[in-house]
Amino acid sequence: MTAPDLGRGIVFLGGGNMGRALIAALLRAGANPSLIRAIESHPPTAQALVADYGIETATDTSVVGSRIDTLVLAVKPQDMARALQPLHALLQRERPLVISVAAGLSVQQLQHWCGTDVPVVRAMPNRPALEGVGATGLFAPAWVATTLRERAASILATAGIVVSVDDESLMDVVTAVSGSGPAYFFRFAEALAAAGIAAGLSPAAATELARATLHGAGRMAEPGADLAALRESVTSKGGTTAAALASFSDQDLERVVAAAVTAAVRRGRELSSQAAAGG
Ligand SMILES: NC(=O)c1ccc[n+]([C@@H]2O[C@H](COP(=O)([O-])OP(=O)(O)OC[C@H]3O[C@@H](n4cnc5c(N)ncnc54)[C@H](OP(=O)(O)O)[C@@H]3O)[C@@H](O)[C@H]2O)c1
């Protein structure tokens, strides 16, 4: 991983879980800490960023100066309008690339708060980004310059893989697949442990076996791996795994998963329209 070009500097608005994860990922990739600053309103969180990463922070916008090429919006969606308000004049003057990781806030809404000619892109990282093994969906409006899209992708790629979508409505699908996805695998592992217990294992043994199996399978599914080939590599013809997979097919696993993703997409859209109504 090579460090992205941060130009005159990158500023994080919000240095909580996700802001902190992206700062850590940039530094792991070799970024210069003097080019990274954070506006973080919670003093202990701001102090921890200084202590852990040696970056400049402030509880107000004084830390931005005019050395800004990229602004990452990493406050909660409901805090966004208020957090952007003191930055409005600076954004109009500097027109940095703005990367929002906020769930459900549209480019149109963000531009309403940032200024209509400020280039805004949306990213949806997932929780494993905090471990540097995230999956991020990225949307940039067509008019955003290629160099800016590439900069956004290179910054987010320090925390895991990045997939671009060319239709903003697909960000809800990204959220339903990779944003919520880690919970699906945990839920599946819980069901696997419960089935092991029902078949006679102790709760401790079943839970440990299911957890370690999820972890091991996740390690095997490294970026670029062919999922069907992986499945075939652990399935002998006529064996125990094949019997279990046939049972999944009989119960129409695809239908169960598709219904779950559809429910998540629908809920994401409901939450986005509530956020839009609130903004
Ligand atoms: N965590 C995830 O797994 C995840 C995944 C995908 C996307 N996201 C998105 O990432 C964003 C941040 O989520 P998070 O989990 O990192 O939240 P978080 O841990 O609460 O971090 C947000 C931080 O921003 C601070 N803040 C609030 N208002 C501020 C302001 N006006 N100026 C500066 N700092 C301010 C908060 O301080 P206080 O605590 O004092 O309010 C908090 O420390 C959200 O929009 C979320 O949708 C998160």
The ligand as an ORCA input file, in Angstrom:
! r2SCAN-3c Opt
* xyz 0 1
  N     -18.776      3.319     12.753
  C     -19.008      2.653     11.611
  O     -18.838      1.434     11.526
  C     -19.459      3.422     10.388
  C     -19.600      2.731      9.156
  C     -19.991      3.464      8.026
  C     -20.220      4.823      8.093
  N     -20.096      5.443      9.303
  C     -20.398      6.888      9.339
  O     -19.318      7.561      9.946
  C     -19.800      8.721     10.609
  C     -19.191      8.752     11.994
  O     -19.603      7.584     12.690
  P     -18.792      7.092     13.950
  O     -19.251      5.731     14.276
  O     -17.338      7.363     13.755
  O     -19.382      8.137     15.054
  P     -18.674      8.642     16.383
  O     -17.774      7.594     16.939
  O     -19.768      9.209     17.239
  O     -17.722      9.830     15.868
  C     -18.200     11.099     15.514
  C     -17.371     12.111     16.313
  O     -17.682     13.401     15.814
  C     -17.767     14.282     16.943
  N     -18.559     15.465     16.594
  C     -19.896     15.689     16.701
  N     -20.211     16.925     16.283
  C     -19.046     17.504     15.904
  C     -18.724     18.783     15.373
  N     -19.659     19.720     15.187
  N     -17.428     19.047     15.089
  C     -16.480     18.123     15.307
  N     -16.727     16.891     15.823
  C     -17.993     16.587     16.100
  C     -18.412     13.424     17.991
  O     -18.220     13.982     19.273
  P     -19.382     13.738     20.397
  O     -19.272     12.310     20.794
  O     -19.008     14.703     21.467
  O     -20.690     14.059     19.721
  C     -17.684     12.098     17.808
  O     -16.469     12.045     18.539
  C     -21.323      8.634     10.623
  O     -21.868      9.575      9.743
  C     -21.628      7.222     10.181
  O     -22.801      7.157      9.392
  C     -19.723      4.794     10.454
*
